[in-house]
Amino acid sequence: MVQTLVALLALASIAACAPSNKPNSGLQLNTIAKQQHKLYFGSATDNPELNDTAYTSILDSRMFGQITPANSMKWDAIEPSPGNFT
């Protein structure tokens, strides 16, 4: 697992140094992960962040192959007291 993470970070560093003719091409982490035969490169996020256009502009399938709810789906957020669901 650690070796995989190190390899992925090394590839991302190499990709960041590669010249590109596209403006703002940046890293494409999910694409790099798939090239390494991984299922996806994901991110955890919450609803307030989804209103930030700068943040949501990178939430495409090239950067993140899966988005997981962060704190908004934890037990205290959905059931603040026993039997009381929000």
N, CA, C and O atoms as a Tinker XYZ file with bonds, in Angstrom:
   344  protein
     1  N      0.825000   -1.191000    0.000000    73     2
     2  CA     0.000000    0.000000    0.000000    64     1     3
     3  C      0.870000    1.256000    0.000000    63     2     4     5
     4  O      0.627000    2.184000   -0.771000    81     3
     5  N      1.882000    1.284000    0.864000    73     3     6
     6  CA     2.771000    2.442000    0.937000    64     5     7
     7  C      3.545000    2.572000   -0.367000    63     6     8     9
     8  O      3.736000    3.680000   -0.867000    81     7
     9  N      3.993000    1.440000   -0.924000    73     7    10
    10  CA     4.735000    1.481000   -2.183000    64     9    11
    11  C      3.866000    2.023000   -3.308000    63    10    12    13
    12  O      4.344000    2.771000   -4.160000    81    11
    13  N      2.587000    1.646000   -3.313000    73    11    14
    14  CA     1.669000    2.135000   -4.331000    64    13    15
    15  C      1.499000    3.642000   -4.215000    63    14    16    17
    16  O      1.525000    4.350000   -5.222000    81    15
    17  N      1.324000    4.135000   -2.993000    73    15    18
    18  CA     1.165000    5.569000   -2.770000    64    17    19
    19  C      2.410000    6.331000   -3.197000    63    18    20    21
    20  O      2.314000    7.384000   -3.827000    81    19
    21  N      3.579000    5.799000   -2.853000    73    19    22
    22  CA     4.832000    6.447000   -3.235000    64    21    23
    23  C      4.962000    6.484000   -4.749000    63    22    24    25
    24  O      5.371000    7.497000   -5.316000    81    23
    25  N      4.612000    5.372000   -5.411000    73    23    26
    26  CA     4.691000    5.323000   -6.876000    64    25    27
    27  C      3.733000    6.329000   -7.502000    63    26    28    29
    28  O      4.089000    7.010000   -8.463000    81    27
    29  N      2.520000    6.425000   -6.964000    73    27    30
    30  CA     1.535000    7.359000   -7.500000    64    29    31
    31  C      1.990000    8.803000   -7.315000    63    30    32    33
    32  O      1.837000    9.624000   -8.220000    81    31
    33  N      2.542000    9.113000   -6.156000    73    31    34
    34  CA     3.039000   10.469000   -5.918000    64    33    35
    35  C      4.235000   10.779000   -6.821000    63    34    36    37
    36  O      4.371000   11.905000   -7.299000    81    35
    37  N      5.096000    9.795000   -7.057000    73    35    38
    38  CA     6.232000   10.003000   -7.953000    64    37    39
    39  C      5.748000   10.282000   -9.367000    63    38    40    41
    40  O      6.265000   11.172000  -10.042000    81    39
    41  N      4.756000    9.520000   -9.816000    73    39    42
    42  CA     4.215000    9.754000  -11.158000    64    41    43
    43  C      3.557000   11.124000  -11.264000    63    42    44    45
    44  O      3.681000   11.802000  -12.284000    81    43
    45  N      2.865000   11.522000  -10.216000    73    43    46
    46  CA     2.235000   12.845000  -10.222000    64    45    47
    47  C      3.293000   13.940000  -10.294000    63    46    48    49
    48  O      3.092000   14.949000  -10.969000    81    47
    49  N      4.409000   13.752000   -9.610000    73    47    50
    50  CA     5.496000   14.735000   -9.656000    64    49    51
    51  C      6.095000   14.819000  -11.045000    63    50    52    53
    52  O      6.383000   15.908000  -11.540000    81    51
    53  N      6.283000   13.671000  -11.672000    73    51    54
    54  CA     6.830000   13.647000  -13.029000    64    53    55
    55  C      5.862000   14.330000  -13.989000    63    54    56    57
    56  O      6.273000   15.118000  -14.841000    81    55
    57  N      4.583000   14.024000  -13.845000    73    55    58
    58  CA     3.573000   14.631000  -14.715000    64    57    59
    59  C      3.525000   16.144000  -14.533000    63    58    60    61
    60  O      3.273000   16.876000  -15.490000    81    59
    61  N      3.762000   16.611000  -13.327000    73    59    62
    62  CA     3.727000   18.048000  -13.068000    64    61    63
    63  C      4.880000   18.763000  -13.766000    63    62    64    65
    64  O      4.761000   19.936000  -14.122000    81    63
    65  N      5.983000   18.068000  -13.958000    73    63    66
    66  CA     7.156000   18.669000  -14.592000    64    65    67
    67  C      7.121000   18.567000  -16.113000    63    66    68    69
    68  O      7.881000   19.253000  -16.797000    81    67
    69  N      6.258000   17.728000  -16.641000    73    67    70
    70  CA     6.188000   17.531000  -18.086000    64    69    71
    71  C      5.638000   18.783000  -18.763000    63    70    72    73
    72  O      4.684000   19.386000  -18.272000    81    71
    73  N      6.235000   19.175000  -19.889000    73    71    74
    74  CA     5.713000   20.351000  -20.593000    64    73    75
    75  C      4.338000   20.059000  -21.189000    63    74    76    77
    76  O      4.032000   18.926000  -21.560000    81    75
    77  N      3.535000   21.087000  -21.270000    73    75    78
    78  CA     2.188000   20.938000  -21.814000    64    77    79
    79  C      1.838000   22.152000  -22.645000    63    78    80    81
    80  O      2.174000   23.280000  -22.284000    81    79
    81  N      1.165000   21.923000  -23.756000    73    79    82
    82  CA     0.710000   23.028000  -24.593000    64    81    83
    83  C     -0.636000   23.555000  -24.133000    63    82    84    85
    84  O     -1.060000   24.627000  -24.565000    81    83
    85  N     -1.312000   22.823000  -23.269000    73    83    86
    86  CA    -2.627000   23.236000  -22.800000    64    85    87
    87  C     -2.480000   24.149000  -21.592000    63    86    88    89
    88  O     -1.729000   23.828000  -20.672000    81    87
    89  N     -3.183000   25.284000  -21.575000    73    87    90
    90  CA    -3.141000   26.127000  -20.380000    64    89    91
    91  C     -3.892000   25.451000  -19.243000    63    90    92    93
    92  O     -4.943000   24.848000  -19.461000    81    91
    93  N     -3.362000   25.549000  -18.044000    73    91    94
    94  CA    -3.991000   25.000000  -16.838000    64    93    95
    95  C     -4.265000   23.501000  -16.940000    63    94    96    97
    96  O     -5.253000   23.017000  -16.387000    81    95
    97  N     -3.400000   22.758000  -17.641000    73    95    98
    98  CA    -3.652000   21.323000  -17.775000    64    97    99
    99  C     -3.506000   20.621000  -16.426000    63    98   100   101
   100  O     -4.312000   19.750000  -16.102000    81    99
   101  N     -2.506000   20.979000  -15.642000    73    99   102
   102  CA    -2.338000   20.446000  -14.300000    64   101   103
   103  C     -2.236000   18.932000  -14.249000    63   102   104   105
   104  O     -2.200000   18.257000  -15.278000    81   103
   105  N     -2.191000   18.422000  -13.046000    73   103   106
   106  CA    -2.160000   16.986000  -12.839000    64   105   107
   107  C     -3.531000   16.387000  -13.084000    63   106   108   109
   108  O     -4.555000   17.029000  -12.848000    81   107
   109  N     -3.542000   15.178000  -13.548000    73   107   110
   110  CA    -4.789000   14.450000  -13.749000    64   109   111
   111  C     -4.672000   13.148000  -12.975000    63   110   112   113
   112  O     -4.392000   12.092000  -13.543000    81   111
   113  N     -4.891000   13.241000  -11.667000    73   111   114
   114  CA    -4.593000   12.150000  -10.750000    64   113   115
   115  C     -5.365000   10.875000  -11.046000    63   114   116   117
   116  O     -4.791000    9.788000  -10.980000    81   115
   117  N     -6.637000   10.975000  -11.369000    73   115   118
   118  CA    -7.407000    9.768000  -11.643000    64   117   119
   119  C     -6.899000    9.083000  -12.909000    63   118   120   121
   120  O     -6.847000    7.855000  -12.973000    81   119
   121  N     -6.526000    9.867000  -13.908000    73   119   122
   122  CA    -5.973000    9.305000  -15.137000    64   121   123
   123  C     -4.671000    8.572000  -14.844000    63   122   124   125
   124  O     -4.453000    7.472000  -15.352000    81   123
   125  N     -3.810000    9.163000  -14.035000    73   123   126
   126  CA    -2.543000    8.529000  -13.661000    64   125   127
   127  C     -2.807000    7.244000  -12.890000    63   126   128   129
   128  O     -2.149000    6.232000  -13.137000    81   127
   129  N     -3.755000    7.266000  -11.963000    73   127   130
   130  CA    -4.070000    6.070000  -11.183000    64   129   131
   131  C     -4.566000    4.943000  -12.086000    63   130   132   133
   132  O     -4.175000    3.789000  -11.910000    81   131
   133  N     -5.421000    5.271000  -13.046000    73   131   134
   134  CA    -5.928000    4.245000  -13.969000    64   133   135
   135  C     -4.817000    3.690000  -14.853000    63   134   136   137
   136  O     -4.825000    2.506000  -15.188000    81   135
   137  N     -3.870000    4.528000  -15.231000    73   135   138
   138  CA    -2.738000    4.052000  -16.016000    64   137   139
   139  C     -1.896000    3.060000  -15.220000    63   138   140   141
   140  O     -1.204000    2.220000  -15.795000    81   139
   141  N     -1.960000    3.165000  -13.899000    73   139   142
   142  CA    -1.242000    2.249000  -13.022000    64   141   143
   143  C     -2.124000    1.068000  -12.590000    63   142   144   145
   144  O     -1.816000    0.367000  -11.627000    81   143
   145  N     -3.221000    0.866000  -13.320000    73   143   146
   146  CA    -4.149000   -0.246000  -13.108000    64   145   147
   147  C     -4.856000   -0.185000  -11.751000    63   146   148   149
   148  O     -5.182000   -1.219000  -11.169000    81   147
   149  N     -5.089000    1.020000  -11.257000    73   147   150
   150  CA    -5.877000    1.230000  -10.044000    64   149   151
   151  C     -7.314000    1.518000  -10.462000    63   150   152   153
   152  O     -7.557000    1.900000  -11.606000    81   151
   153  N     -8.250000    1.345000   -9.569000    73   151   154
   154  CA    -9.649000    1.591000   -9.903000    64   153   155
   155  C     -9.943000    3.075000  -10.057000    63   154   156   157
   156  O    -10.636000    3.481000  -10.990000    81   155
   157  N     -9.419000    3.885000   -9.143000    73   155   158
   158  CA    -9.690000    5.316000   -9.171000    64   157   159
   159  C     -8.801000    6.025000   -8.170000    63   158   160   161
   160  O     -8.158000    5.398000   -7.328000    81   159
   161  N     -8.774000    7.333000   -8.276000    73   159   162
   162  CA    -8.189000    8.205000   -7.269000    64   161   163
   163  C     -9.333000    9.067000   -6.780000    63   162   164   165
   164  O     -9.901000    9.829000   -7.562000    81   163
   165  N     -9.686000    8.969000   -5.511000    73   163   166
   166  CA   -10.878000    9.641000   -5.014000    64   165   167
   167  C    -10.594000   10.764000   -4.042000    63   166   168   169
   168  O     -9.453000   11.039000   -3.669000    81   167
   169  N    -11.691000   11.406000   -3.646000    73   167   170
   170  CA   -11.619000   12.526000   -2.711000    64   169   171
   171  C    -12.844000   12.502000   -1.805000    63   170   172   173
   172  O    -13.916000   12.047000   -2.203000    81   171
   173  N    -12.673000   12.991000   -0.595000    73   171   174
   174  CA   -13.808000   13.169000    0.315000    64   173   175
   175  C    -14.172000   14.646000    0.318000    63   174   176   177
   176  O    -13.293000   15.508000    0.330000    81   175
   177  N    -15.457000   14.933000    0.306000    73   175   178
   178  CA   -15.906000   16.320000    0.274000    64   177   179
   179  C    -17.243000   16.450000    0.990000    63   178   180   181
   180  O    -17.895000   15.448000    1.279000    81   179
   181  N    -17.640000   17.650000    1.269000    73   179   182
   182  CA   -18.917000   17.931000    1.922000    64   181   183
   183  C    -19.699000   18.974000    1.128000    63   182   184   185
   184  O    -19.159000   19.610000    0.223000    81   183
   185  N    -20.966000   19.141000    1.473000    73   183   186
   186  CA   -21.855000   20.040000    0.735000    64   185   187
   187  C    -21.364000   21.481000    0.633000    63   186   188   189
   188  O    -21.460000   22.048000   -0.455000    81   187
   189  N    -20.846000   22.114000    1.686000    73   187   190
   190  CA   -20.403000   23.511000    1.533000    64   189   191
   191  C    -19.328000   23.674000    0.460000    63   190   192   193
   192  O    -19.279000   24.698000   -0.222000    81   191
   193  N    -18.479000   22.679000    0.313000    73   191   194
   194  CA   -17.427000   22.752000   -0.693000    64   193   195
   195  C    -17.993000   22.658000   -2.102000    63   194   196   197
   196  O    -17.381000   23.155000   -3.047000    81   195
   197  N    -19.150000   22.031000   -2.256000    73   195   198
   198  CA   -19.736000   21.858000   -3.574000    64   197   199
   199  C    -20.310000   23.160000   -4.135000    63   198   200   201
   200  O    -20.677000   23.215000   -5.309000    81   199
   201  N    -20.392000   24.197000   -3.318000    73   199   202
   202  CA   -20.842000   25.510000   -3.778000    64   201   203
   203  C    -19.676000   26.381000   -4.237000    63   202   204   205
   204  O    -19.887000   27.485000   -4.740000    81   203
   205  N    -18.463000   25.898000   -4.070000    73   203   206
   206  CA   -17.257000   26.631000   -4.449000    64   205   207
   207  C    -16.887000   26.256000   -5.884000    63   206   208   209
   208  O    -16.431000   25.140000   -6.130000    81   207
   209  N    -17.078000   27.175000   -6.830000    73   207   210
   210  CA   -16.856000   26.857000   -8.244000    64   209   211
   211  C    -15.400000   26.511000   -8.545000    63   210   212   213
   212  O    -15.138000   25.677000   -9.412000    81   211
   213  N    -14.458000   27.126000   -7.856000    73   211   214
   214  CA   -13.049000   26.779000   -8.072000    64   213   215
   215  C    -12.791000   25.334000   -7.661000    63   214   216   217
   216  O    -12.030000   24.622000   -8.317000    81   215
   217  N    -13.423000   24.905000   -6.578000    73   215   218
   218  CA   -13.262000   23.532000   -6.093000    64   217   219
   219  C    -13.961000   22.543000   -7.019000    63   218   220   221
   220  O    -13.383000   21.518000   -7.381000    81   219
   221  N    -15.185000   22.838000   -7.400000    73   219   222
   222  CA   -15.934000   21.887000   -8.230000    64   221   223
   223  C    -15.376000   21.794000   -9.651000    63   222   224   225
   224  O    -15.643000   20.818000  -10.352000    81   223
   225  N    -14.612000   22.785000  -10.080000    73   223   226
   226  CA   -14.047000   22.720000  -11.430000    64   225   227
   227  C    -13.034000   21.591000  -11.569000    63   226   228   229
   228  O    -12.772000   21.138000  -12.683000    81   227
   229  N    -12.457000   21.128000  -10.458000    73   227   230
   230  CA   -11.510000   20.006000  -10.531000    64   229   231
   231  C    -12.156000   18.662000  -10.212000    63   230   232   233
   232  O    -11.491000   17.627000  -10.253000    81   231
   233  N    -13.445000   18.674000   -9.896000    73   231   234
   234  CA   -14.125000   17.414000   -9.561000    64   233   235
   235  C    -14.638000   16.721000  -10.826000    63   234   236   237
   236  O    -15.831000   16.444000  -10.954000    81   235
   237  N    -13.741000   16.452000  -11.734000    73   235   238
   238  CA   -14.133000   15.726000  -12.938000    64   237   239
   239  C    -13.458000   14.355000  -12.929000    63   238   240   241
   240  O    -12.666000   14.057000  -12.036000    81   239
   241  N    -13.766000   13.539000  -13.904000    73   239   242
   242  CA   -13.272000   12.169000  -13.896000    64   241   243
   243  C    -11.775000   12.072000  -14.172000    63   242   244   245
   244  O    -11.189000   11.009000  -13.966000    81   243
   245  N    -11.137000   13.150000  -14.632000    73   243   246
   246  CA    -9.690000   13.105000  -14.823000    64   245   247
   247  C     -8.973000   13.254000  -13.487000    63   246   248   249
   248  O     -7.933000   12.634000  -13.268000    81   247
   249  N     -9.523000   14.073000  -12.594000    73   247   250
   250  CA    -8.873000   14.297000  -11.305000    64   249   251
   251  C     -9.331000   13.300000  -10.243000    63   250   252   253
   252  O     -8.512000   12.750000   -9.506000    81   251
   253  N    -10.636000   13.072000  -10.167000    73   251   254
   254  CA   -11.172000   12.205000   -9.124000    64   253   255
   255  C    -12.179000   11.232000   -9.726000    63   254   256   257
   256  O    -13.140000   11.645000  -10.374000    81   255
   257  N    -11.956000    9.956000   -9.509000    73   255   258
   258  CA   -12.851000    8.941000  -10.043000    64   257   259
   259  C    -13.977000    8.596000   -9.095000    63   258   260   261
   260  O    -14.925000    7.912000   -9.480000    81   259
   261  N    -13.886000    9.059000   -7.865000    73   259   262
   262  CA   -14.947000    8.808000   -6.888000    64   261   263
   263  C    -14.940000    9.928000   -5.860000    63   262   264   265
   264  O    -13.883000   10.405000   -5.448000    81   263
   265  N    -16.120000   10.337000   -5.456000    73   263   266
   266  CA   -16.264000   11.348000   -4.404000    64   265   267
   267  C    -17.039000   10.701000   -3.269000    63   266   268   269
   268  O    -18.104000   10.121000   -3.482000    81   267
   269  N    -16.501000   10.804000   -2.069000    73   267   270
   270  CA   -17.100000   10.202000   -0.881000    64   269   271
   271  C    -17.528000   11.312000    0.074000    63   270   272   273
   272  O    -16.772000   12.260000    0.289000    81   271
   273  N    -18.730000   11.214000    0.654000    73   271   274
   274  CA   -19.129000   12.212000    1.647000    64   273   275
   275  C    -18.168000   12.189000    2.841000    63   274   276   277
   276  O    -17.809000   11.119000    3.333000    81   275
   277  N    -17.768000   13.336000    3.289000    73   275   278
   278  CA   -16.845000   13.411000    4.419000    64   277   279
   279  C    -17.644000   13.403000    5.724000    63   278   280   281
   280  O    -18.167000   12.360000    6.117000    81   279
   281  N    -17.742000   14.515000    6.379000    73   279   282
   282  CA   -18.416000   14.573000    7.677000    64   281   283
   283  C    -19.939000   14.545000    7.581000    63   282   284   285
   284  O    -20.611000   14.217000    8.559000    81   283
   285  N    -20.487000   14.883000    6.426000    73   283   286
   286  CA   -21.941000   14.985000    6.303000    64   285   287
   287  C    -22.653000   13.646000    6.439000    63   286   288   289
   288  O    -23.862000   13.625000    6.667000    81   287
   289  N    -21.955000   12.548000    6.309000    73   287   290
   290  CA   -22.589000   11.231000    6.437000    64   289   291
   291  C    -22.163000   10.487000    7.704000    63   290   292   293
   292  O    -22.494000    9.312000    7.864000    81   291
   293  N    -21.446000   11.139000    8.591000    73   291   294
   294  CA   -21.077000   10.493000    9.854000    64   293   295
   295  C    -22.303000   10.395000   10.739000    63   294   296   297
   296  O    -23.261000   11.153000   10.586000    81   295
   297  N    -22.262000    9.455000   11.661000    73   295   298
   298  CA   -23.447000    9.144000   12.467000    64   297   299
   299  C    -23.992000   10.361000   13.196000    63   298   300   301
   300  O    -25.210000   10.511000   13.287000    81   299
   301  N    -23.144000   11.233000   13.716000    73   299   302
   302  CA   -23.654000   12.379000   14.486000    64   301   303
   303  C    -24.320000   13.420000   13.586000    63   302   304   305
   304  O    -25.099000   14.242000   14.068000    81   303
   305  N    -24.023000   13.394000   12.290000    73   303   306
   306  CA   -24.670000   14.331000   11.367000    64   305   307
   307  C    -26.037000   13.821000   10.927000    63   306   308   309
   308  O    -26.961000   14.613000   10.744000    81   307
   309  N    -26.176000   12.515000   10.757000    73   307   310
   310  CA   -27.456000   11.982000   10.280000    64   309   311
   311  C    -28.382000   11.506000   11.390000    63   310   312   313
   312  O    -29.598000   11.428000   11.210000    81   311
   313  N    -27.784000   11.184000   12.561000    73   311   314
   314  CA   -28.598000   10.778000   13.719000    64   313   315
   315  C    -28.015000   11.407000   14.978000    63   314   316   317
   316  O    -27.285000   10.757000   15.726000    81   315
   317  N    -28.346000   12.692000   15.209000    73   315   318
   318  CA   -27.748000   13.411000   16.337000    64   317   319
   319  C    -28.118000   12.826000   17.704000    63   318   320   321
   320  O    -27.366000   12.982000   18.665000    81   319
   321  N    -29.255000   12.162000   17.797000    73   319   322
   322  CA   -29.617000   11.451000   19.011000    64   321   323
   323  C    -30.325000   10.167000   18.598000    63   322   324   325
   324  O    -30.873000   10.111000   17.497000    81   323
   325  N    -30.334000    9.140000   19.430000    73   323   326
   326  CA   -30.922000    7.860000   19.054000    64   325   327
   327  C    -32.349000    7.995000   18.535000    63   326   328   329
   328  O    -33.214000    8.539000   19.221000    81   327
   329  N    -32.595000    7.498000   17.320000    73   327   330
   330  CA   -33.915000    7.529000   16.718000    64   329   331
   331  C    -34.304000    8.848000   16.091000    63   330   332   333
   332  O    -35.386000    8.956000   15.515000    81   331
   333  N    -33.438000    9.876000   16.187000    73   331   334
   334  CA   -33.715000   11.191000   15.635000    64   333   335
   335  C    -32.813000   11.410000   14.417000    63   334   336   337
   336  O    -31.634000   11.736000   14.561000    81   335
   337  N    -33.374000   11.227000   13.222000    73   335   338
   338  CA   -32.589000   11.338000   11.990000    64   337   339
   339  C    -32.839000   12.691000   11.319000    63   338   340   341
   340  O    -33.961000   13.197000   11.306000    81   339
   341  N    -31.783000   13.253000   10.772000    73   339   342
   342  CA   -31.901000   14.517000   10.052000    64   341   343
   343  C    -31.656000   14.308000    8.571000    63   342   344
   344  O    -31.712000   15.262000    7.795000    81   343
